Amino acid sequence: MTYGIQDYSKLLGIKGFSDNLLNNHFTLYQGYVKNLNRLIETIATLSKGGKSDTPEYAELQRRFGFEWNGMRLHEYYFDNLGGTGFAVSGGKLAQTMAATWGSSEAWEKDFRAIGAMRGVGWVVLYQDIQSGRLFNTWINLHESGHLTGCQPVLVMDVWEHAFMIDYGLKRAEYIEAFFRNIDWSVCELRLK
């Protein structure tokens, strides 16, 4: 089975994100899908050939999480864009945010602060599947720092490719544009 490249062209034309930025970002995402498919095929070939004890096999297995999460994080990110960005209110998500942070406004302030931190990576609003509790989390690399047993609810890419074409070093302006385009209905559906 190979993984297909999702079509996110519906996002072209959203305010705050130039088509040039989005098309470059889509191309990066497509590379993760293509590399993941190649990696799956190569690992299977080595395994079937009795070479699962080789350094090549070991390194490809170590690389797998990077390519997989590069694909999935971008899919979560693109999927939670394209909305009106109006503040989250009502519904289970707002209630769960209020239970954790006191209000959805306090949650947003925390999420934005994490996104503004120095460094590159991702900001993810996770829900612990067992307890239902929410966490805002910084992820450096695709394959490290994820909370096991948690569901991503909202994902924001804060690698340079997500904003520098349009915003240069003005990350706060990018974060503002991101918030204006969140599709909260998608986030609500991700909540368990």
N, C-alpha and C positions, 0 to 999 in steps of 0.2 A: 504494500500500500504506500502510495506517495501522498504527501500533503499538498493541497492546492493553495495557490496564491489567492487570497481574498481580494475582491475589487472594492476599493474605497474611493473611487472617483466621485461618489456622491458628496464627498467632503469638499471637492473643488468649489471655490467661490465663497466659503464661509468667511465671515469677517474676522480680521486679525491674523489670518494665515494666507499668505500669497500662494497662488497655484504653483509657483516655482518651488517654494519651500515644501509644500505637500508632495509634489511630484518627486523631489529628491528624497523625501522621507519614505515614500512608497517604494522607490527603487531600493533603498537600504533594506526595508522589510522584505522585499522580494528576494534579496540576496540571502537572508536568513532561511527562508523557506527552501530555496534551491540548495544551500549548503547542508541543511538538515537532511533533505532527501538523499543527497550524495553520501552523507555520513552514514545514514541508515543502511544504504546499499553496500558501502565499503565494509562496515562492521559485520554485516551478514556474510559477505564474501569471505572475510578473514575467519569468521567463526566456522563456517561450513568447510573451509580449507584446513581446519585444525590449527589455526594460527592465533588462537585466543590467548596464548601465553607470550605473545611478542610485545616488545615495546610500542610498536606501531598501533596495535590493537588497544593497548592501555591508554595511550595518548588520545586516540579517537574517542574512547569511552569518556575520558576526562573532558573532552571538547563538547560532548553531546549536550550537556546542560546549558552551555553557553548558546549554542545554536537553537535549541528547543525554546528556551526562555526568550531569546531574541525574537523568535517568531511569535510566541504567545503574548508576550508583553506588548508588542506592537499591535497585535490584534485587539487586545483589551483596550489599549490606548485609542486606536482609531474607532473602535466600536462605541466608546463612551464620549466621542465627539459628535458634533452635528446637531446638538440641541439648542435650546434657547438660552441656556445658562442661568435662567432665573434661579434665585436661591432655593435650595432644597427646603420644602416645608410640607407639613402634614405627612402622612404615610409612615410606614415602618422605619424607613431609613432615618428620617428626621427624629423620630422618637428614640431610636437606638443611639444616634449621635448625642442627643440631649442626655440620655442615661449615662453616657461615658464622659462627655465634656461639659455638660450643663446646658448647652444649646448648640444648634447647628452653626451659629455664628462663631462660637468658641472653637468648634471643630475646624471651621474654615480658616480661622486665624492660625491654628496649629499646623494645618496642612500646608498653607502658604509659607509659613516660617521654615518648614522642612524643605520645601521646594527652593527656597532662597538661599539655603546653605551652600557654602563653597564646595565645589566638586561636581562630578558628573555622575549621573545615574538615573534613578527612578524614585518617585514618591508613590506609595501604594497605600490606599485605605483597605485594610484587610478586615475580614470578619472571622473570628475563631468559630469554626463549625460546631465545636462542642459546647461552648459557653454562650455564643452569640455576641460576645464583646467585640468592639471595634478597636483597631489600632492603626495609627498613621505610622508608616515605616519608610526609612530610606534604604534603598538597594543600590549598592555600588555597581557591581557587575551583574550581568543577567543571571549568572548561575549561583550567586552567593548572597546570603542575607535574607532569603525568603522565610516566612513563618510557616513551618510544617503544619498541615492540618487547617490552614486558613484559606479563605476564598477571597481573591481580589474583588473589591467592589468598585473602586475608582483607581485608575492608573494614569499618572502624569509622567511623561518622558521629560527629563531635564538634562539629557545629553545635548551637547552643542548643536547637533544636526537638527534638533527639534525647534530651535529658535534663532540661531545666529544669522541665517540668511535674511530674516525680516527684522530682527531686533538687536543684532550685534551682541554686545555684552549686557544689554538691558533685560536681564532675566525677569525682573518684576513685571515689566510690560508684557512679556510672553505669558507669565502666569495669569495676569489679568485677562488676556485674550483667551487663554485656556478656559478660565472660569466662565467667560461669556458664551462658550460653546459646549459646555457639558450637557449631555443628554441624560438627565436624572432618571428618566424612565428606564434606561438600560441599567443604571446603577441599582435602582430599586429591584429589578428582576434578578440581579446577581445576589442580592441579600437572601440568606437562608432563613 
